[in-house]
Structures are given as C-alpha cells and as structure tokens.
Amino acid sequence: MSASSTARRVTATVLAAGAVVTVVALPASAHDDDRDRGYRQDPRVEISAVQADSPRRETRSNRSLNAEWVEITNTSRRSVDLDGWTLRDLDGNRYCFDDYILAGRSTVRVHTGMGRDTRTDLYQDRRTSVWDSRYDKAILRDHRGNTVDIESWNGRR
C-alpha cells in the first residue's frame, strides 16, 4: 500500500467522522434556538398567588372584579415568552396571554376586570367574576398546551 493511498484513507476517515459530528450537533443547536425565543423544557414559571374573592364587598363593579387576580411568577433569571399561554378555571373560562414576555425574577398579576395592560398587571377585560371563592383551580398552560402549574383552593370557613 502506498503512502498516498494511506493518506487518502486517513483523510476520508477524518471527513466522515466530521460529518457524523456535524449531524449529531444539529439537534442541539435547534434546541438552543428554542431557548433563545423563551421556550424552555422546564420553564420556572409558576402560579405564585391567587386572590379568588375580592376583599371588597361584591358589587360586580370593575373595581371589585380587579380585586380578583392570579399572580404568575418567573423564578428564573431568563425571560419567558408567554405568548399563547393560557390561564383557565374549572368552568372553562380562559385567558390567553398575547405578546407578553415575563422578565426574569418578576411577577405579573392577571386581574379579572377591565384595565390597561402594563408590565406588572394584565386584565382579562371581563364583566363578571371568574374565580369561585369556595372551590376552584387556576390552571396555567404553555403555548403547546402542556400544564405548567395548577393552584387549587377550598375556601370553606
């Protein structure tokens, strides 16, 4: 076997090994792209608090409705894109997050009534109460429909 024949075989082997490494590395880089958009397999987003019953007298006013809320907290340092995520109750009332990014280590309060959305407060723009103060569940799902967190309560006194 000549030296040039051996050199060609070594070169071919190195190129083939490089091609295999490149193919194996592709899925990892696609996963990193998902992370850059705010989608993570294990987002550190949770329902951190619920006020299902307005502390004010129930008057069905917008002020009373906005005293009913659910807090969503991002416990990680990275922002999470909540676009397409949903928050719903046991009766099927559903709020869909639209074009909202929850910054790292921050909380947003989702109010039942009407209002102007800000970085820290979002409004469902409803005219009736959503959360049952006696028994209900707040269910948070990501944009793919996966359940991220559930908070339930039994308000028996």
Buried (B, 14 or more C-beta within 10 A) or exposed (E): EEEEEEEEEEEEEEEEEEEEEEEEEEEEEEEEEEEEEBBBEEBBBBBBBBBBBBEEEEEEEBEBBBBBBBBBBBEBEBBBBBBBBBBBBEEEBEBBBEEBBBBEEBBBBBBBBEBEBEEEBBBBBBEEBBBBBEEBBBBBBBBEEEEBBEBEBEEEE
